[in-house]
Amino acid sequence: MTLITKRIIIIFIIIIGFVLGRLSIRALFNLLMGGSLFGGNIL
């Protein structure tokens, strides 16, 4: 594996982790406040 492919894989892992973290935090807050997960819009 070259350095560039390793860097690309690390960046993808960071992005996926960030997105999953945001989704889990949003789901947790929605459970606390009793709302639907996306509130009718995805953004």
C-alpha positions as CSV (number, residue, x, y, z in Angstrom):
1,M,0.0,0.0,0.0
2,T,1.3,3.4,-0.9
3,L,1.1,6.4,1.3
4,I,-1.7,8.0,-0.8
5,T,-4.0,5.0,-0.5
6,K,-3.4,4.8,3.2
7,R,-4.3,8.5,3.6
8,I,-7.4,8.2,1.5
9,I,-8.6,5.2,3.6
10,I,-8.0,7.1,6.8
11,I,-9.9,10.1,5.5
12,F,-12.9,7.8,4.6
13,I,-12.8,6.3,8.0
14,I,-12.9,9.7,9.6
15,I,-15.8,10.9,7.5
16,I,-17.8,7.7,8.1
17,G,-17.1,8.0,11.8
18,F,-18.2,11.6,11.9
19,V,-21.4,10.9,10.0
20,L,-22.3,8.0,12.2
21,G,-21.5,10.0,15.3
22,R,-23.8,12.9,14.2
23,L,-26.6,10.4,13.4
24,S,-26.3,8.7,16.8
25,I,-26.3,12.0,18.6
26,R,-29.3,13.2,16.7
27,A,-31.1,9.9,17.4
28,L,-30.3,10.2,21.1
29,F,-31.6,13.8,21.3
30,N,-34.7,12.8,19.4
31,L,-35.4,10.0,21.8
32,L,-35.0,12.4,24.7
33,M,-37.3,15.0,23.2
34,G,-39.8,12.5,21.7
35,G,-39.5,13.6,18.1
36,S,-39.2,11.7,14.8
37,L,-35.6,11.0,13.7
38,F,-35.4,13.4,10.9
39,G,-38.4,15.6,11.6
40,G,-39.7,15.3,8.1
41,N,-36.6,16.5,6.3
42,I,-33.2,14.7,6.0
43,L,-31.2,17.8,6.4
